[in-house]
Every structure is written in structure tokens, then in C-alpha cells.
Amino acid sequence: MQVAGRYRLGELLGRGGMGEVWRGTDEVLGRQVAVKLLLPEGGDESSAARFRLEAQTAARLNHPQVVAVYDFGEWDGRFYLVMELVDGVSLDREVAARGPLAPERVARIAAQAAGGLAAAHGQGVVHRDIKPANLMLAPNDTVKIGDFGIARFVDATSAGLTRAGQIVGTSTYLAPERALGRLAGPESDVYALGCVLYQLLTGRPPFWSENPTALLYMHVDDAPVPPSRHNPGIPPALEQFVLRMLAKAPEERPSAQETAEWFAGREWSGGRQRAAPPVRPLPPEQPMAPPVPAPMPAYAPASVRPTPPSGPPQSPRPPQPPRSARSARPPKRRKTLIGVIAGIVAFVVAALIGSSLFSSGDKSGTGGGTGGGTGSVAPPALPDPMSSATPPTSTAPKQKPRKHHKPPHSLPPG
């Protein structure tokens, strides 16, 4: 079958409630394309006008993560949309085949999908139908967001409700404000992407019920179960961010741009790698100084030491203090000490000389009495007081040494 005399249809890739997608070939340009045909029941005038507007809006988007739109038109009473063909699988089929995906892979998918949404939001375009079936995954894990603007056409004007009031298709990923009948905004796409990431991490959506009305109430009222309850291997930072995307209030959710930057910066793994603080080197050990030796007593040179007087042996001199101690004394005190010592030496010499003279005189007066005789011992003769100028030592009173400030000029004769 050939559409619009240009696009030859081949394999049927998918079918939905309002349309079907075919693999096609652009015979004019010779390239592979995807052709989406809307079902005949959706061909009223208002639907055609909306479809045309959304196709023109999607065609203005030029982003690596957005499926490019090549052509739009009407053929045989049906509207068609020609898009970029992505050779790969949709995320819903990937999860069905493999189960929960690794957190690192989910983070790569999230960064790309959020980047595509941020580009669309920058152009004033809201997807309104983000779900795993609309996220195509190429063999190299490149993400492509498809069906931009078609969801707005497929959904009824009452925020995702059909004419019969039934939720179809996207109710599992419907934002709370849409369930309450409010218009969709960029925050609604972020919420839907949060539901998709939750499902990629755990293998199940955050809310599920066979009853469409109960499912709406869950989106509005119920808090999602933390993903780690289903998959303990989810990093805490990743879990907290996904739960933030699922906030009930639109203003509490991150923007698509913030989401893309957060995942691209590897914040999900616990934060960016921070440089370790510089290690301050330990101060070099100071060598221990050797102990200072105690000052040794220095002997005074011969020129400084006092010369002992000639004569009989003198009494030992008191030990001399170290030079440092002597040098610390005032000069006047040193002279006084030398004078006292000299006076004591002179007194001792005089006493020795007097004792020697007294002993020699006593021997000359009693020497004859030891010869023969009657055997009686005569009393010793008293010495003549005038016979000797030197009195006996025993009767001479002791002189007290006189203190002199200077040594005497002459000493008694020896």
C-alpha cells in the first residue's frame, strides 16, 4: 500500500486505540520512515485541525532525543504523519523482556528523556502522553521520544478522559492535576516520566488498579511505595529524586531541565566526586639539642691566685668557688675576704713562733735535774719575768684576730 503516492507501507509496527504505525519507505528521498495513520473514526473537522496544529508544533522541534517529523497530510479520508524511523524497541517491551533495569542504565535513559522534554517545553510544547510505549530505545541505548503532540489529539479535551468518561491507555502515568480535570503543563510531563522511571527500576508502575476510577484516586491521594521496597539495590539519592518527581503538587516537582542535569551529572549515584581535601604535611621533626653541660669550675691563673707566705705549713685554704661565682661577686667583697684570710694566716704563724720560743726556754732551766741526786724531784723554778721578753704560751692570753680590709705590709719574723 502506498500513502499519498510517496510512502510505501511495509510492516505494521504497532496499533493503538486511535491509530496505527507502519514501517514505510519514502520513495522520493529513498529513506526509511515511520508512517502513522489515524483511524477513520477520528477524522472530524476539529480533530483534523488539532492534529495539523500538533504536527506543525512537533515539526519545529529539533533535538537528538525527539523523533523528527517529516510530513503531515490527509490521504483517502485519513490523516497521516510521517516521522523518523527508530530501529529499536519501546521501553515497555524492554521491561517486559528483561524486568527491572540497572540503576545506571535507568539514569542514562532519564537524562536523555528529560533533555528531550526540556527542549519541547522550551518551545511551549507539552507532550501529555509520556509512557514507556512512546519512548523508543535504539540499540546503542539512545532514547527517542515519539508521538509529540499526538497524545493531545488522541486524548479528549477533558485531560485524558474519553467521551464516555473512561480513562484509556495513559491513566497509569496520569498526573494528579490531570486526574482532577486541570490542564496539562510541563510539570505533568515530569510526573509521567517519574512514573516511567519507577517502572524501569522496579518492574511495576507506582500505582495500579483494575478500576480506572480507583487508579485516579491513587494518583491524587496515595503516596507511592518507595522503590527500594521492591528493589533494594536502588541508590538512596536516585530513589529520593524519583519520589520528588512524583510529588502531588506540580510546583514541588523538578523541571525537566533540572532533571536532565541531575541525572547527567551522576547525582543519582550519591553526588559528584568531590576532591579530597589536601592533606597537610606533618612538620619536620626538630632535632633534639644536646644537653648543655654544667659549667666546670675554672682555676684562676697564677697571677690571680694569692701567693701563700713563706714559713711553716698553713691550714688548708677553703675551696675556691667557680670563676663564674667569683666574677658575680662585687670586687669590694672579694678584697675583704682576702684580708680576713691573710689576717688568720698571720695569727697562726705568730702563735707557732711563740710556742717554739717558749718550749726552748723551758728545756734550759730543768735539764740538770734529771741527773743523779737524792731521788726527790725538786719543784721547777719559776722563770724570771724579766729574763725573757716572750711570756710562756700557757699564761699568755689569746689574741682575737683583727679584721683588716687589706693584707698587712709586713709579717712577724719567722
PEQUIFEN-V35383 format. One line per field, one symbol per residue. ss: DSSP state (H for helix, E for strand, C for the rest). psi: psi as a letter, one per 20 degrees, with the letter a starting at -180 (. if undefined). burial: b if it has 16 or more other ideal C-beta (glycine too) atoms within 10 Angstrom, else e. A space follows every 10 residues. Layout:
# PEQUIFEN-V35383
ss->???
psi->???
burial->???
This chain:
# PEQUIFEN-V35383
ss->CEECCCEEEE EEEEECCCEE EEEEEECCCC EEEEEEEECH HHCCHHHHHH HHHHHHHHHC CCCCCECCEE EEEEECCEEE EEEECCCEEE HHHHHHHHCC CCHHHHHHHH HHHHHHHHHH HHCCCCCCCC CHHHEEEECC CCEEECCCCH HHHHCCCCCC ECCCCCECCH HHHCCHHHHC CCCCCHHHHH HHHHHHHHHH HHCCCCCCCC CHHHHHHHHH HCCCCCHHHC CCCCCHHHHH HHHHHCCCCH HHCCCHHHHH HHHHCCHHHC CCCCCCCCCC CCCCCCCCCC CCCCCCCCCC CCCCCCCCCC CCCCCCCCCC CCHHHHHHCC HHHHHHHHHH HHHHHHHHHH HHHHHHHHHH HHHHHHCHHH CCCCCCCCCC CCCCCCCCCC CCCCCCCCCC CCCCCCCCCC CCCC
psi->qppkjhopqd pphrpahirq pqprpoigil qprppppqqh ikkrghhggg ggghghghhi pnqhjppqph qqappljqqq pprppoobqq hhhghhhiaq qqhhhhgggg ggghgghhgg hhjjppgjlp rhhjoqorhj kpppprlpih hhggqrillj qrhjjqpqfj hhkpqhhhhj jrqqahhhhg gghhhghghh hijqrhqpqh ohghhghghg hqpqpphihh nijpqghggh gghhhjqhph iiqqrhghgg hghhjkhhjj rqpqppqppp qqqqpppppq qpqqpqpppq rhihqqpqqq brqqqpqqqp rqhhghiiqq hghghgghgg ghggghgggh hgghhghhhh hhhhijhhii araiiqpqqq ppqphihpio qqhhipqppp pppqhqqqhq qqq.
burial->eebeebbbbe eebeebebbe bbbbbbeeee eebbbbbbee ebeeeebeeb bbebbebbbe bebebbbbbb bbeeeeeebb bbbbbbebeb beebbeeeeb bebeebbbbb bbbbbbbbbb beeebbbbbb bbbbbbbeee eebbbbbbbb bbbbbeeebb beeeeebbbb bbbbbbbbbe eeebbbbbbb bbbbbbbbbb bbeebbbeee eeeebbebbe eeebebbeee beebbeebbe bbbbbbbeeb eebbebbebb bbbbeebbee eeeeeeeeee eeeeeeeeee eeeeeeeeee eeeeeeeeee beeeeeeeee eeeeebeeee eeeeeeeebe ebbebbbbbe eebbeeebee eeeeeeeeee eeeeeeeeee eeeeeeeeee eeeeeeeeee eeeeeebeee eeee
